[in-house]
Amino acid sequence: MASADEYLAMSLDLLSKAERETNPEKRARLEALAESYRRTGETASKPGLRGEFELPSKGADKAD
């Protein structure tokens, strides 16, 4: 598992890439991903705090 500093570094790297991106959609996606890494880094820096989640299964977002 990555440390809080590693998550924050990845966030900054993604923000740097977003600043250079000319496609607005790609830029928005990079910024959103950077924000997710930033929040994860903040959570990882809190002692004793542990988050758990389940990834959705493939096709879970498709309507039947």
N, C-alpha and C positions, 0 to 999 in steps of 0.2 A: 504494500500500500504506500502511496506517495505521501510525503510529509506536507504540512501546511505550506511551507516555503516553496515546495515544488509545484503545488497547485497554483499558488499566486504567480510564480514565474511563468507557468503555462498560460495563465490568464493574460499577463502582460505581453507575451509573445503573440497571442491571438489578437489582442488589441492593436499591436503594431502591424500585423498583417491586414487587419480590417482598415486601418488608415490608408494603406496603399491600394486597397481594392477599389476598382472603378465600377464594378457591377453592384448596384444598390442592394439587390437581393442577397448576394454573397456577403456583402459587407454586414448586412443586418444579421445574417446567420453567424458570422464570425464574432460579432459583438455579443450576441446572445450566448454563444458557447463560452466566450471569455467571462461573461457574468456568472455563468454556472460554475466555472472553475474557481472564480473569486469567492463565491459563496461556499463552495466545498472547502476551499482553503481556510476560510474563516471558521467553519465548523470543525475542521480538523485541528485547529489551533486551540480549541477549548478542551481543557483536561477533563477526562471522564465522560465526555459526550460522544456517543456513538450512534450513528444513523444507519438504519437498515432499510432496504427497499427491494422490491422485486421488479425485474424488467418485464415489460409486457411480452406476451408470446407473439410470434410472427403471425400477422394477419388479424391481430386483435382489434385493429382500428378499422377493419373493413365491415361494412354492414352486410348482414345475411340476406 
